[in-house]
Amino acid sequence: MSNYLVAMEAAWLVRDVDDIDDAIGVAVSEAGKRLNQKNKEFVEVDVGVTGCPACGEPFDSAFIAANTALVGLLLEIEVFNADSEQHASRIAKSEVGGALRDVPLSVIEIVETDAEEADA
């Protein structure tokens, strides 16, 4: 059995905002509250990044139209004692998805971690 760091992308909708920074702040705060409410303090929440289609430079994953924002959040969770990457992915989606009902989630990266790093 191995430990894995699972990174997921979530699509978060924020209504009645005029500014990208406000939308990002609200999305991160709301997701953090919902995860902490369900005792998921071990989930890291941050704004995702998207590459510019023209130049390739990364920018925050957020878009506003009609005072409604779609914010891409990056969620990272450490999964312990999983049988495989697929098993770790299912565990992560179950844990996070239970707290963030009706929020689209997609696993974007799974990295096996050393058991010794997790104990440190």
Secondary structure, DSSP 8 states (H G I E B T S, - for coil): -EEEEEEEEEEEEEES---HHHHHHHHHHHHHHHHHHTT-TTEEEEE-EEE-TTT--EEESEEEETTEEEEEEEEEEEEEEESSHHHHHHHHHHHHHHHSTT--EEEEEEEEE-HHHHH-
